[in-house]
C-alpha cells in the first residue's frame, strides 16, 4: 500500500513539509536531523541538515564500528491537521557483534492542512530500513521508508 498525503490547492502551489528527527543514544550522544521537502509537480525535492553532539572519541560512531542497522516500525499519529509525530528504537549493529541503541522521535510539520481522508487513516505505521556503510571520514546512510495504515 502506498500512502499519499492528499492536498488540493491552486495549480502552481507547492506543498512543503519539514521533519525534525532526534536520536538520543545510550552513551549520551545526540543527533538531530532537520529535513525540508517540497512537492513540485511529480517530484519531491529535499534538503537536510544533521547536527550531532556528545559522540565519544572512542565510541562506535567516531571509530567507524557501525556495519548495519536493524529495521524498525514506528506508530505515527496525527497531533492536528498540520502535525504528525512518532517515536521508535533505532539500533545500529557493530563490527564486534554488539549493538548501539538510540531512542528516536520524529515530528512531521505540514505547511498546509492535511485533508481529512489522511487523518482518518490514523495511526500510520512507518517501516524504516537503513543500509549503513562507514569509513574513518564518512558515514553513508541509504534509508527507505514505507508507510502503511493496516496490519
Secondary structure, DSSP 8 states (H G I E B T S, - for coil): ----------TT--EEEEEEEEEEETTS-EEEEEEEEEEETTEEEEEEEEEEE---TTSTTTTT-EEEE--EEEEEEEEETTEEEEEEEEEEEETTS-EEEEEEEEEEEESS---HHHHTT-SEEEEEEEEEEE-SS-EEEEEEEEEES--
